[in-house]
Structures are given as C-alpha cells and as structure tokens.
C-alpha cells in the first residue's frame, strides 16, 4: 500500500496535470513560466521526484501541445524551453526516446522552415537539435535521415540573427563529428551554403568546412569554384575565412586547380570586362545628365565616398575586382608560407598576372595588394626581380622598390598601361634555360622530389603553347 505521503504527492501530480489540461493559452503560459523557473538544470531523478515519478506524463503533454500548436506559434518558445529541460537533464535518455518516438525531430526541423515563427523559437529548436545530436551517433544519423542537413543549412542562410546563426554552426559542427555515415552530406551542405547572400552564414560555413575537411580527408570537386567566388565578397571577415580555407586546401588534391584559379582571377576575362565597361559608360552617361552625381562628373568606379547612395551602388557591385584583389592577397599569403607553392605559381604566370592587376586603375586595392605580393616574389627570386625590372622599366621599377604598398598612388596612366599590358613570362625564361638550371637561377638547388613536381608544371606549360 502507498503511504499517505505518496498518496498526497500523486494527488498533487494529478491536480497539476488536470490544471494543464483545462488551462487556456494564457494560463498555460504561466504554468510554463513557473516550470522553467523552478526546474531549470535539474537531473532526471530530480524531475521524477518533483512529479512523483510521473514526469513523463507532463512531457507527453508538452510534446502533444508542441505538435498541435507549433504552426500558430502559441507559447512555442516556452514549450521548447520546457522540453529542453527534460532532454538536457542528466540521465535523461528515457525522455529523449519518448520525444523522438512521437516525431520530435521532424517537428523541430519543420519549425525552422516556417516563416511566421519567431526567430527566438527557431533558436530554441536549434538548441534542442543540438541536445539530440550530442546524445550520440544514432541520433545524429536520425537528424540527417530526416533531411535535417538541408533544413538546417537553409535556415542558416535565411536567419537574420547572428547569435542564432552561431548556434546553427555549433549544431552542424556536431553533425560532422562522430557521424561517418553522413559526414559527407554535411560537408556538401556546407559547400552549398557558400553562394548564399548572408555574410555571417558564409563566414560560419567556411569555418565549419575547415573542420569537416580535416575529418573527411578528401575534397569535393565543386569546392574550388565555390571558394574562389566567395573571394568576391565585400566583407573582410568572410574573405579572411576563405583565405584560411584556401591555405588548408592546398594540402589536398585540388592544389593545382586552386592555384590556377587564383592566378586566373588576377586578369578578369574579356567577357566580364566588356560587361563592366558597359556599366561604366552607362554610369557616366547618367552622371553627364546629373542623374547620379548632380553633374559632379566623377567615375562611379573611382569616386570618393559620397552621401549620394546612387553613386556608391556601382562600386561594391564589382565582384571581379574584389576577387582580383583578394586573389592577389591570397597568393601572397600562400607564397610567404610555402616556397614550393611560390615556385609552382611562377609556372602558372603569376608575375604577369600580378603586374596586370597593378595596372588596374579602376580598383586601387587590387593595385596595392598585387604590388605587395609581387614585392614578395621579387625578394624571393632574383630571376623574377630581373624580369620585373625589364618589364617595368628602370624608373617605374625603382619607384616600386622604394614603396610597393603606396605605388598605386604615384602611378600615371602611361605607367599603369605598361603594367596592364606587360608581356613578362617567367615560365618561358625558365623553360629556355632548362628545368634544373632554372631552379638554380631562382635561389639554389632542390631535392629530387621537389624538382619532379615542378617539372610537371614546366611540361604542362610547353603543352599549352603559350
């Protein structure tokens, strides 16, 4: 027989459950407030004691209410927090299973995709998914099998709250670790996020891709193009993460494609340049008529910051110039970090590309960063210094040596044209002297393995018949 004390506890539980069952929206909100306040941080045994060994009876009411009302956002945030108290409690595996058995994961993922639901409620949904994912491999697989990666990635791209986006990153990071069956799916989902319009989502995706890359150990074919396109961003924090990822990727099988892509960005394609020229002419026509700049007659590409938003709209809309500048920066970072990469870049005509970028009078940052990176190559390789000197001419070369970073401010149009139209071909010079001798010219002898690797670029250049 139960004791009087136990009977009293059971009676209180039944009374509480009846109160919940009969309560309206406002009353339930108050019940949830009190529950959250008094039970946050409790262990599963403590919750059972609080509910006279009947905590699951309240949990099932919470999950039922969630499934019925989540579309209307009725007390949704509080419901999710209350369920979170159960799922995150120490020794709560029983509660977790009960929640999953009624389709809890699918409900949480559906919440992320509903536009009418408030951001805070979606954030709580993400936190619950974190708890589930952190419970073990089986639960991570369940989330992924429920098309969770796509739902979570789409939410990261659309979320307007950076705090919430950071919680999503924690979840994706959890899904990458200890999830061999679906880690590639998460990796691909992260790559698919790179073209999104949210700078924060791009930044977090790039960070998480670096983690995923080290776990998976192989690359996806699309990663090179996606990362190179991200270099067209205006946001320096995103560009920084992209370059950090590039530093990692040169250690994988995409190294050659990545280096080729970076060098190619130094000289925008004729097609893209033609499109840009049309925009420039259009902008100048509008300026002439006073539509953009009230007759100021300034180029929308080189104008100083203005209070007129119409004038400024064209400047940030030049991703190919932003890519050009970022590529020059990335090449400099790679070359300084690894001499062998610097040598490979020479075979890919990086010197010609950097000098051409220095002549881009429409984007000063491209000129500055290309000049700094070229200075690095000149200092590293005497052969490069010799050919750059010939290509620039003595006067311009001395100006370059005196202050590479500020050179762009001292260039006149003729000097810029000399740089833009340069014919410097370090690869041709290396080929004319022969591979081993060329390496001695650069800075000394190399081991046989490195020489064999560089010979690959030499042969490839001959085949291209430049």
Secondary structure, 3 states (H helix, E strand, C coil): CCCHHHHHHHHHHHHHHHHHHHCCHHHHHHHHHHHHHHHCCCCHHHHHHHCCCCHHHHHHHHHHHHHHHHHHCCCHHHHHHHHHHHHCCCCCHHHHHHHHHCCHHHHHHHHHHCCCCCHHHHHHHHHHHHHHHCCCHHHHHHHHHCCHHHHHHHHHHHCCCHHHHHHHHHHHHHHHCCCCCCHHHHHHHHHHHCCCCCHHHHHHHHHHHHHHHHHHCCCCCCHHHHHHHHCCCCCHHHHHHHHHHHHHHCCCCCHHHHHHHHHHHCCCCHHHHHHHHHHHHHHHHHHHCCCCCCCCCCCCCCCCCCCCHHHHHHHCCCHHHHHHHHHHHHHHHHHHHCHHHHHHHHHCCHHHHHHHHHCCCCCHHHHHHHHHHHHHHHHHCHHHHHHHHHHHCHHHHHHHHHCCCCHHHCCCHHHHHHHHCCCCCHHHHHHHHCHHHHHHHHCCCCCHHHHHHHHHHHHHHHHHCC
